[in-house]
Amino acid sequence: MLDETSQELINFLELIADIRSKSNFDFSDSPIKIHKVGPKFIRLAEFRPNDDGILEARTCYCFVERATGDIYKGSWKAPVKNGRRGHISSIKGMGVYGPDYLR
């Protein structure tokens, strides 16, 4: 079962940072971090500085299922029912702003 100290999850966060660093936009002030660890899912959110310069969670990047490591697209509250987009062992299907849409 994954938690915030799992090496697999830490590696996945590093891969996301690498994807975002290679884009045309500067994401240095809005990192993706673990926002909430629930009983079933871990919410990864994009943090941005507020008016006082303090980082706050602003948008949901994706959800990671704790039991399997599957990646889900989601809203702020919960993963989407048909939202499985991949696994944390691979960044295939992951974009700058989150998991890609199904085609």
C-alpha positions, -999 to +999 in steps of 0.1 A: +000+000+000+014+034-010+018+063+014+036+096+012+070+080+019+068+053-008+098+054-031+075+046-061+054+077-054+085+098-049+099+087-082+066+094-099+066+130-086+102+134-099+091+122-133+062+147-133+086+175-124+108+165-153+078+166-178+069+200-166+104+213-167+107+204-204+076+223-214+075+259-228+060+272-196+078+280-163+063+258-136+091+264-110+067+283-087+039+257-089+052+223-080+031+191-078+030+177-043+010+153-022-020+172-009-041+145+009-037+109+018-071+092+021-080+056+028-082+047-009-065+075-029-037+100-027-045+134-042-016+151-060-022+188-064-005+218-080+005+243-055+007+280-063+018+310-043-010+331-028-009+369-024+014+365+006+038+342-013+027+310+006+022+279-015-014+267-015-031+237-032-050+252-062-058+225-087-060+187-086-033+171-108-044+135-104-053+108-079-031+077-072-049+046-059-030+034-028-036-003-032-025-006-069-006+026-079-031+033-107-034+069-118-068+085-121-080+118-136-103+136-112-120+166-099-110+183-067-132+160-046-128+126-061-114+106-090-136+103-121-155+070-124-140+061-158-108+080-150-080+053-149-051+067-170-021+046-162+003+035-134+029+053-114+056+031-128+052+048-162+046+084-172+029+074-204-003+093-207+008+121-183+009+157-195+019+190-181-015+196-166-024+161-155-034+128-171-043+129-207-079+125-219-091+092-232-093+091-270 
